[in-house]
Amino acid sequence: MSVIPKDQTEQASPNKTKTIRELGSVDISLIRDEILNLPQDLWVIQNDAKPNHFKPLGRTEHIVFQFVRDYDNHLDIVDYPIWQEWKGKIQPILEEAVKPYGYQNGGFSRIMLAKLPPQSKIALHIDPYQSSNYTHKIHIPIQTNLDVEFWVDRKQYHFLEGYAYEVNNKALHGGINRGNTDRINLIFEYFEK
């Protein structure tokens, strides 16, 4: 049984989107090529070590930079060794993406790359964790194609490369890549401390 600090139980984020919120464009030019050129063996090694082996994610591969120790506590964060190599490259993108929230004291958790291979899907699901009430789940497509769909509350969306989108992960959501290229998103959670 996980324990949420008492002061969090009354502070679910009032700014969490109901479905999708476009946060605007972000400059991914300094990391895009490097991410697209990551060797497959690195994806395999990192994916095998990931903490989030959930059936709805299907064939999605992850490179996890930060994650939570306890799924119900977004404040208990673990840095993975690969984060030290990537922090200086990714942190400015995260900071740029979250400017619309205007939080004076924001924090990040669950930072990762997610690769959805061609002709694969993420089943519709709702994130069951208590911590999801306090965080904004944000996707930034690094690579996509016209045949990638994202679904929230049974409504279809297409996310553009280099744009940040908040997704309500407490609503029914999922995705599909019907295209012939990988869909790679930078995904992270943001919250007000």
C-alpha positions as CSV (number, residue, x, y, z in Angstrom):
1,M,0.0,0.0,0.0
2,S,1.4,3.3,-1.0
3,V,1.2,6.4,1.1
4,I,0.5,9.8,-0.4
5,P,1.7,12.8,1.7
6,K,-1.4,14.2,3.4
7,D,-1.1,17.6,1.9
8,Q,-1.3,16.1,-1.6
9,T,-4.7,14.5,-1.1
10,E,-6.3,17.9,-1.3
11,Q,-4.2,19.3,-4.2
12,A,-5.2,17.4,-7.3
13,S,-4.3,19.7,-10.2
14,P,-7.1,22.0,-11.1
15,N,-5.2,22.8,-14.4
16,K,-5.3,19.3,-15.7
17,T,-6.8,19.1,-19.2
18,K,-10.1,17.2,-19.7
19,T,-8.8,15.7,-23.0
20,I,-5.9,17.3,-25.0
21,R,-4.2,20.6,-24.6
22,E,-1.8,21.9,-27.2
23,L,1.0,23.8,-25.4
24,G,2.8,25.0,-28.5
25,S,5.9,24.4,-30.5
26,V,9.2,23.5,-29.0
27,D,12.6,23.4,-30.6
28,I,13.6,19.8,-30.9
29,S,16.3,20.4,-33.6
30,L,19.2,19.9,-31.3
31,I,18.1,16.4,-30.3
32,R,16.0,15.0,-33.1
33,D,18.8,13.5,-35.3
34,E,20.5,12.1,-32.2
35,I,17.4,10.4,-31.1
36,L,16.6,9.1,-34.6
37,N,20.1,7.7,-34.8
38,L,20.0,5.8,-31.5
39,P,21.1,2.2,-32.2
40,Q,18.4,-0.5,-31.9
41,D,20.5,-2.4,-29.4
42,L,20.4,0.6,-27.0
43,W,16.6,0.6,-27.3
44,V,16.5,-3.1,-26.5
45,I,18.8,-2.8,-23.5
46,Q,16.9,0.2,-22.1
47,N,13.5,-1.3,-22.8
48,D,14.4,-4.5,-21.0
49,A,15.3,-2.4,-17.9
50,K,12.3,-0.2,-17.9
51,P,9.9,-0.3,-15.0
52,N,6.7,0.2,-17.1
53,H,6.0,-3.2,-18.6
54,F,2.2,-2.8,-19.0
55,K,0.1,-4.9,-21.3
56,P,-1.8,-1.9,-22.9
57,L,1.5,-0.5,-24.2
58,G,1.9,-3.4,-26.6
59,R,5.1,-3.3,-28.6
60,T,6.1,0.2,-27.4
61,E,9.8,0.5,-26.6
62,H,11.0,3.0,-23.9
63,I,14.2,4.6,-22.9
64,V,13.5,5.8,-19.4
65,F,15.4,8.8,-18.0
66,Q,13.5,9.3,-14.8
67,F,10.7,7.4,-13.2
68,V,8.9,7.1,-9.9
69,R,9.7,4.5,-7.2
70,D,6.0,4.3,-6.2
71,Y,3.4,4.7,-8.9
72,D,1.2,6.6,-6.5
73,N,3.8,9.2,-5.4
74,H,5.0,11.5,-8.2
75,L,7.5,13.2,-5.8
76,D,9.6,10.0,-5.2
77,I,11.7,10.2,-8.4
78,V,14.6,7.9,-9.5
79,D,17.2,9.1,-12.1
80,Y,18.3,6.3,-14.4
81,P,22.0,6.3,-15.4
82,I,21.3,7.4,-19.0
83,W,19.7,10.6,-17.6
84,Q,23.1,12.1,-16.9
85,E,24.1,11.9,-20.5
86,W,20.8,13.4,-21.8
87,K,19.8,15.8,-19.1
88,G,21.5,18.9,-20.6
89,K,19.9,18.1,-24.0
90,I,16.4,17.4,-22.8
91,Q,15.9,19.7,-19.8
92,P,15.7,22.9,-22.0
93,I,13.0,21.2,-24.1
94,L,11.0,20.3,-21.0
95,E,11.3,23.8,-19.6
96,E,10.2,25.4,-22.9
97,A,7.2,23.0,-23.2
98,V,5.8,23.8,-19.8
99,K,6.0,27.6,-20.0
100,P,2.2,27.9,-20.6
101,Y,1.5,26.6,-17.1
102,G,3.3,29.5,-15.4
103,Y,4.2,27.5,-12.3
104,Q,6.7,29.2,-10.0
105,N,8.0,25.9,-8.7
106,G,7.4,23.1,-11.2
107,G,8.8,19.6,-11.1
108,F,9.3,16.7,-13.6
109,S,8.9,13.0,-13.3
110,R,8.6,10.0,-15.6
111,I,10.7,11.3,-18.4
112,M,11.2,8.9,-21.3
113,L,11.3,8.3,-25.0
114,A,8.6,6.1,-26.3
115,K,8.9,4.3,-29.7
116,L,5.7,2.9,-31.2
117,P,6.8,0.7,-34.1
118,P,4.9,0.6,-37.5
119,Q,1.7,-1.3,-37.5
120,S,1.4,-1.4,-33.7
121,K,-0.9,0.1,-31.1
122,I,-1.3,1.2,-27.5
123,A,-4.6,-0.2,-26.3
124,L,-7.2,2.2,-24.9
125,H,-6.6,2.5,-21.1
126,I,-6.8,4.8,-18.1
127,D,-3.7,5.3,-16.0
128,P,-4.9,4.0,-12.6
129,Y,-2.3,5.7,-10.4
130,Q,-3.1,8.2,-7.7
131,S,-0.2,10.3,-8.8
132,S,-1.8,10.9,-12.2
133,N,-4.3,13.3,-10.5
134,Y,-1.4,15.7,-9.7
135,T,0.6,15.7,-12.9
136,H,0.3,16.9,-16.5
137,K,1.2,14.1,-18.9
138,I,3.0,15.7,-21.8
139,H,3.9,14.3,-25.2
140,I,6.3,15.9,-27.7
141,P,6.6,14.0,-31.0
142,I,10.2,13.7,-32.2
143,Q,9.2,11.6,-35.2
144,T,5.7,10.8,-36.5
145,N,3.9,10.1,-39.7
146,L,0.4,11.0,-41.1
147,D,-0.9,7.5,-40.2
148,V,-0.3,7.9,-36.4
149,E,-3.4,8.5,-34.4
150,F,-3.9,9.4,-30.7
151,W,-7.2,8.8,-29.0
152,V,-8.7,10.4,-25.9
153,D,-12.3,9.8,-24.9
154,R,-12.8,8.0,-28.3
155,K,-11.9,11.2,-30.2
156,Q,-9.0,11.0,-32.7
157,Y,-6.0,13.4,-32.7
158,H,-2.8,13.7,-34.7
159,F,0.2,15.3,-32.9
160,L,2.7,17.2,-35.0
161,E,6.5,16.9,-34.6
162,G,8.0,19.5,-32.4
163,Y,4.8,20.5,-30.6
164,A,3.9,19.7,-27.0
165,Y,0.6,18.3,-26.0
166,E,-0.9,17.6,-22.6
167,V,-2.9,14.4,-22.5
168,N,-5.5,13.5,-19.8
169,N,-4.2,10.1,-18.8
170,K,-7.1,9.8,-16.4
171,A,-9.4,9.6,-19.4
172,L,-9.6,6.6,-21.8
173,H,-6.6,7.0,-24.2
174,G,-4.4,5.1,-26.5
175,G,-2.8,5.3,-29.9
176,I,-2.0,3.5,-33.2
177,N,0.8,3.7,-35.7
178,R,-0.6,2.5,-39.1
179,G,2.4,4.0,-40.9
180,N,5.7,2.5,-42.1
181,T,8.0,4.5,-39.8
182,D,8.4,4.5,-36.0
183,R,6.6,7.1,-33.9
184,I,8.9,8.4,-31.3
185,N,7.6,10.7,-28.5
186,L,9.4,12.4,-25.7
187,I,6.9,11.9,-22.8
188,F,7.1,13.3,-19.3
189,E,5.0,14.4,-16.4
190,Y,5.0,17.9,-14.9
191,F,3.5,19.1,-11.7
192,E,3.4,22.1,-9.4
193,K,5.4,21.5,-6.2
